[in-house]
Amino acid sequence: MLDRPPSPYSVFADDDVRDHLEGLPEARAVLGGDKRGWRVRDVADGNLNAVFLVDGPEGGVCVKQALPYVRVAGES
């Protein structure tokens, strides 16, 4: 078994998506309003990626996060 250092990688949750998008001026412009008013839905049902649909008062975006492992198998 290989010893690996802990990874700084983490899978997004709803608030992480909001925080990430808040830091992207283009996404903020599309969504509009304040991040607390953005609706985030986790729509991933696959094995490989985390996928979120985010709706704001002005529009919406899709966020896809590639995971470093197959989702159904877990981190191991």
DAKAMO-V458672 format. One record per residue. N is the residue number from 1. RES is the residue in one letter. PSI is psi in whole degrees, 0 to 359 (999 if undefined). OMEGA is omega as a letter, one per 40 degrees, with the letter a starting at -180 (* if undefined). Layout:
[[N/RES/PSI/OMEGA] [N/RES/PSI/OMEGA]]
//
This chain:
[[1/M/136/a] [2/L/139/i] [3/D/126/i] [4/R/142/i] [5/P/154/i] [6/P/142/a] [7/S/140/i] [8/P/358/a] [9/Y/138/i] [10/S/149/i] [11/V/134/a] [12/F/142/i] [13/A/175/a] [14/D/311/a] [15/D/327/i] [16/D/321/i] [17/V/314/i] [18/R/313/a] [19/D/318/a] [20/H/313/a] [21/L/328/i] [22/E/330/i] [23/G/0/a] [24/L/105/a] [25/P/321/a] [26/E/319/i] [27/A/318/i] [28/R/319/a] [29/A/320/i] [30/V/315/a] [31/L/316/a] [32/G/164/i] [33/G/194/a] [34/D/146/a] [35/K/333/a] [36/R/340/i] [37/G/358/i] [38/W/135/i] [39/R/123/a] [40/V/128/i] [41/R/128/i] [42/D/113/a] [43/V/8/a] [44/A/129/i] [45/D/9/a] [46/G/191/a] [47/N/344/a] [48/L/329/a] [49/N/157/i] [50/A/129/a] [51/V/131/a] [52/F/139/i] [53/L/131/a] [54/V/125/i] [55/D/133/i] [56/G/181/a] [57/P/338/a] [58/E/337/a] [59/G/195/a] [60/G/161/i] [61/V/161/i] [62/C/133/i] [63/V/124/i] [64/K/124/i] [65/Q/118/i] [66/A/132/a] [67/L/150/a] [68/P/15/i] [69/Y/165/i] [70/V/122/a] [71/R/314/a] [72/V/339/a] [73/A/342/a] [74/G/184/a] [75/E/339/a] [76/S/999/*]]
//
